[in-house]
């Protein structure tokens, strides 16, 4: 494959990956995570972690299919899609519950030598390196599994060599990582400024959660009939 053609297709793949990050299910999933961040930098890191998980899911399944020169069975593809739909419902329901619990009284508790207070959320997260990355990584990986079949079918029919196909998939994942990190950072910027307005934050969390759960339901319901 000529070098120029490889570079052109790879560049196109990264641009498609950036656009791919803007798909509704991706936005809904990441928004449920970002709405509680009060820093655009942390929000961008969440988006980047989502993108890395998404890329890992794509490449693991996609590489197997590329080496086997096979396409993902329709039933398996539908199962992956259903997993995304269920995940959106879970994330949305969790966000709605958080919005409800945010109105409860704060409670003190202790971590090591520090004692502090939180609003009445029965479960909350103290951000550390792994804690920050774990949830968006897993969410991104599920999305990557769901998209691996279509992307593999594309590269098998358009690119002639295994190296070119894997490069395209990796750059597609890189583009989606950059796109989601940038978008999450942009979402985090206004959220950092309205963080002091608890009623606004609570309403936004509720709205995003409702949207995510609704999207998951309407996306997943037709898949149940196809699978079962």
Secondary structure, DSSP 4 states (H G I P E B T S, - for coil): --HHHHHHHHHHHHHHHHHHTTSHHHHHHHHHHHTT---HHHHHHHHHHHHHHHHHHHHHHHHHHHHHT----HHHHHHHHHHHHHHHHHHHHHHHHHHHHTTSPPEEEEETTEEEEE-S-SS-----HHHHHHHHHHHHHHHHHHHHHHHHHHHHHH--SHHHHHHHHHHHHHHHHHHHHHHHHHHHHHHHHHTT-HHHHHHHHHHHHHHHHHHHHHHHHHHHHHH-
